[in-house]
Amino acid sequence: MDLFSRSWTALRAAVAELSDEDFARPSGCAGWLVRDLVCHLVIDAQDVLITLVTPAEGEPTRDAVTYWDVAETPPTGDDPLDALTVRLAAAYGEPWLLKFHLDDVGSAAGRAAGLADPGLRVSTRDQVLTTGDYLSAYVLEWTLHHLDLVAHLPDAPEPPGAGLARSRELLQEIAGSVFPASFCDEDALLVGTGRRAPTDAECTELGELAEKIPLILG
């Protein structure tokens, strides 16, 4: 629960510090500008709010690891929701409007998460999770998108170290394999999710894990 708050607060703070020009730069999400990514974060915040007020009965069907579906191919941008995100981002017009909306909805999502009972069962995507597992899964979401945000912004603040470490642990559990110790947490996440291609030397170090990645999470 604490890592959710720290990761989300850091990501929102990084967005708040962006210049207007930064919104027109590419992000680490293929085909998305920074403004498109920030619009996606607004939608994510709405999803968090909706899920936290959608209680469920029955035993959990997913946890923080199995919450993620792994696709075989990266997104092409043809998905209707991806296309809608780009159109919505453009409709904002001015970057300050996106900043304002993210701060408004994002702050509410952060407060709701802080007040939530981690043992409460909630429903999302036709699955049942405990609130604690749901918010833990979002540590990976926030951390990956923080890396996407700063991919072409060298002066922007990086994600919190604790969030990077926990995200690496989650990705390793999803992969069923451990990344070599020579990989820092950031490189493990970037290479493991296909955000950066491994070098020849890294491929050798990865061994059999090289055949399992990239993990396209959705």
N, C-alpha and C positions, 0 to 999 in steps of 0.2 A: 504494500500500500504506500509506504514511504517512497519507494523508488518510482512508482507511478507519478507521485506529486513532484519529485525532484526532476524527473526527466521531462515532464510536461511543462513545468515552470521554466526550465532552461530553454526548451524549444520556443515557447512563446516569447521569452525575453530576447532570444536571438532574432525572431521576426520583428519585434518592436524596434530593434536597433538598425534594421535595414534602411538603406537610402532608397529614394524613389527609383533611382537607376538600377538598383539591385533587382527589382521586381521583373525587369525585362531581361535579366540574364538567364542562361540555362540552369536547370537544376540537375541533380543526380538521377532524377526519374526521366528515362528516355522519352523525348518528345514533349516534355513539360518545362515551361519556364518557371521561375521562382514564384510568380504570381499564381500559376496553376497549382503548384504544390501547396501554397498557403490557402487557397480556396479549398483544396482537399482536406486540409487540417480543420477548416471550419466544419466541413461535413463530418469528419471524424469526431469532433467535439459533440456535434449533434447526436451522433450514434451512441456515444458514451452516455449522454443524458437520457436518451430513449431506453437504452438497455438497463440502466440503473433503476429505472422506474417500471421495469417489466418483470415482475416476480414470476417465478416458475415453480411448479411442483414436480415431484419425482426426483430420481437420482440423476446426478450430473452425467452428461453424455460426452463432455469434452473437458479438458483441463488447459493449463497455460501452454502446453506443448501441442496437444492434439487440436487445439483451437484453429491452428493454421492448416489450410489445404495447400498442398504442393502441386503446382502446375508443371507441365512438361515443357512449355514454351513461354517466353516472356510476353508481356502484353504488347499489343500492336497499336493500341490507341483506337481500335475499331469498336471496343466495348462501349455500349450506349452511355454508361455512367462516366467513363473516362472522357468521352466526347462532351458530355454535358458539363463536366467540371471545367473544361477549357472555355466553353461558352460562358459559363457563369463567371469565371475569373475575368474575362474580357468585359463583361457587363458592369463590373464594379467601376471601371473607368479610372478612378484615382486610387493609388496604393494606400492612402490613409484610410479609405473606406474598408479595405480588406483588413488592415491592421485593427481598426475599430471593431469590426465584426468578430475577428478572432479573439481579441481581448475580452469582448463581451460574453460570447458563448463559451470561449475557452476557460475563462475564470469560473463560470457557472459549473462547467464540467469538473474542474478541479475541486471546487467546494463540495459538489455532490459526491465525488470519490472519497473525499476526506471524511464525510459523514456516513458513508456506507458501511454496513455490517459485512465483514469479509466472508462470513459463513452463509449469508443469504444467497439463495439460488435465483439466478436470473436467466432470461431467455434471449437469445440473439441468433439470427441465421438458422432458425429452427433447431437450435441446440440448447442444452441446459448446462450452465457452468455456475460455480460459486463466484460471488463477486470478487473474491480474492484472486482466483485464477484468471478471471476476465481482465482485471486491472493489471495483473502480472503480464499477461500476453501483450498488453498495450505498452509495456516498457520497451519491448522489441519494436513495436510500431513507431513509437516516438523516437527511439534512438536511430533507427534506420532513416526516418524522414529528417531527423536533424542532420545526419550525414549527407542526405540528399540536398538539404537546404544550403549547406556550406561547401558543396562540392566544387564550386567555381568562385567561392568567396573566401580567399585565403585569410582575410583579417577577421572573419566572423568567429565567434566562440564555438568551441567544439562541444559535443555532448558530455555530460558528467561521466567521470571514469567508472563509477559504480554502475551506471546504466549500461555502459559499454560492456563491462564484465558480465553482468547478468544477461544481457542480450546474447553474448557469445555462448553462455551456458545453455540458453534456450535453443539457439541455433544448432548447437552440438547435439542436444537431445533430439531435435527434429531430424537431424542427419543420421543419428545413431552412430556417430563417430566423433573423435576429438581432433581438433585442428592442432598442428604441430606447435610446440612451445615457442618456436621462432617467429610465429605469426603474432603480432600485437592484436589486441581486441578489434581495433578498427579494421585492420587488414583482413582478419578472419571474417568479419561481417561483410565487407565490400566484396571480397572474392567469393565468399560462401553464397551470397545472394546474386551474384552475377553483375554487381555494380562496377567491378573491375576485373579484367582478365588476369589470371595468374601468369607470372613470368615462367620461363622454362625451369628455372631453379626451384620456384615455388611448386610447380607441378610435380617435380621429383620428390620434394619434401612431403607433399600431400599424399603420395602413394595411392592406395585404393580409394581414398576419399575424393580424389580428383575425378573419379568416374561418377560420383554422386552429385556433384555440384555443376552448375549453380542450382540452388534451391529457390524456385520462383514461388514466393509466398503470397497467398491470397486468402 
